[in-house]
Amino acid sequence: MSVVIRSAPVDLSARAAAIAESATLRVTRRAAELRARGVQVVDLGAGEPDFPSPAVAVEAARQALADGFTRYTPGSGIPELRAALAESYRERYGAPWQGNDSVITVGGKAALFELALALFEGGQEVVLPSPCWVSFPEQIRFAGASPVTVPTKVGDGFRIHAGPILEAVTSRTRAILLNAPCNPTGGVIAPEDLRRIVAFAAERGLVVISDETYERFTYDAPPVSAAALAAEFPETVVVVGSFSKTYAMTGWRIGYLLGPAAIVKAVENIQSHATSNPTSFAMVGALAALRHAGPEVEVMQAEYKARREIIAAGLNRIPGFQCRPPSGAFYAFPRVAACYGPGREDSTALAEYLLEQASVAVVPGAAFGAGEHIRLSFACSRATLEEGLERIAAALR
């Protein structure tokens, strides 16, 4: 018989104790647990495209594996991908960057996390619009700084306006963090507001981090990128992006950032001790997607636009739901406070209610700083959307 030797409970660092699990991944995990029990869950929680990864990317990665391209690469990514990425931003937005002005990271999340570690420290503040992606505040706090959230308004589709952002800047501000199109709201920013924010930041020596993970998915106006301002404000603009959403390559874990040399170097140093290079053959696949998968992206854009209309109309037919079609990304963010009641007193309780009673996974708005809303992804088939909407309506009758 083995003897269990008990010891004192493990003491976590204050940093680890203060950080919470990602709300979106928690919903995904809970949905997976129900599926394992045989429950047929309609998952409208995960922001994961249902499209296959581009065939050209899959074949390029397969060939790289067959050729034995499975060893370490330069820590900041293969030079070919870095150069092609810079060229893409040069062609689309006139950005001045070269390949050495980029870092390929293990997903866009790693790019943002490494930027937080490179730029933020105790006593500093980071200004960002709200509602916001769940990991932004946690990453800022992990780096020792404080998030300062600036509310956006449902009445204009959660559009980001320069005025309120700039009014929130203080002597402690280190950076302004933008995400447009926004997760979870789909809110966008106008070129004139973006220029005003970047020019203001440049005057004060601040950094503008523009998370453009959903840049390709806009529905009412052309995409807007801070990359278009990088030549004029070269020390101010940092752009973060990802292959996960644009090319339906979530599991490949390939993201990136482009920006000033000093920031790129700092992130390179951090990454050298954190992950080293992203997966070698995944980067080969990403390069093929960047060069050749434009037609697939256009197909996804058109389909997401059609799904946007389906989900907005369906949600607005449910009593107590109010949903404005999002301007970008692939999430609906309806106001649902009118249907709160016993057993569903807030967005968290409502999300749990829908999961348990309707087997539909959604994310509570409280996770994003908006307690009167829930987030539903329409990165799924039209049939899945229709089924989910029917189940929600039935559960709330």
Stockholm file with secondary structure:
# STOCKHOLM 1.0

chainA/1-397         MSVVIRSAPVDLSARAAAIAESATLRVTRRAAELRARGVQVVDLGAGEPDFPSPAVAVEAARQALADGFTRYTPGSGIPELRAALAESYRERYGAPWQGNDSVITVGGKAALFELALALFEGGQEVVLPSPCWVSFPEQIRFAGASPVTVPTKVGDGFRIHAGPILEAVTSRTRAILLNAPCNPTGGVIAPEDLRRIVAFAAERGLVVISDETYERFTYDAPPVSAAALAAEFPETVVVVGSFSKTYAMTGWRIGYLLGPAAIVKAVENIQSHATSNPTSFAMVGALAALRHAGPEVEVMQAEYKARREIIAAGLNRIPGFQCRPPSGAFYAFPRVAACYGPGREDSTALAEYLLEQASVAVVPGAAFGAGEHIRLSFACSRATLEEGLERIAAALR
#=GR chainA/1-397 SS CCCCCCCCCCCCCHHHHHCCCCHHHHHHHHHHHHHHTTCCCEECSCCCCCSCCCHHHHHHHHHHHHTTCCSCCCTTCCHHHHHHHHHHHHHHHCCCCCGGGEEEESHHHHHHHHHHHHHCCTTCEEEEEESCCTHHHHHHHHTTCEEEEEECCGGGTSCBCHHHHHHTCCTTEEEEEEESSCTTTCCCBCHHHHHHHHHHHHHHTCEEEEECTTTTCBSSSCCCCGGGGTTTSTTTEEEEEEHHHHTTCGGGCCEEEECCHHHHHHHHHHHHHHTCSCCHHHHHHHHHHHHHCHHHHHHHHHHHHHHHHHHHHHHHTSTTCBCCCCSBTTEECCBCGGGCBTTBCSHHHHHHHHHHHHCEECEEGGGGTCTTBEEEECCSCHHHHHHHHHHHHHHTC
#=GC SS_cons         CCCCCCCCCCCCCHHHHHCCCCHHHHHHHHHHHHHHTTCCCEECSCCCCCSCCCHHHHHHHHHHHHTTCCSCCCTTCCHHHHHHHHHHHHHHHCCCCCGGGEEEESHHHHHHHHHHHHHCCTTCEEEEEESCCTHHHHHHHHTTCEEEEEECCGGGTSCBCHHHHHHTCCTTEEEEEEESSCTTTCCCBCHHHHHHHHHHHHHHTCEEEEECTTTTCBSSSCCCCGGGGTTTSTTTEEEEEEHHHHTTCGGGCCEEEECCHHHHHHHHHHHHHHTCSCCHHHHHHHHHHHHHCHHHHHHHHHHHHHHHHHHHHHHHTSTTCBCCCCSBTTEECCBCGGGCBTTBCSHHHHHHHHHHHHCEECEEGGGGTCTTBEEEECCSCHHHHHHHHHHHHHHTC
//
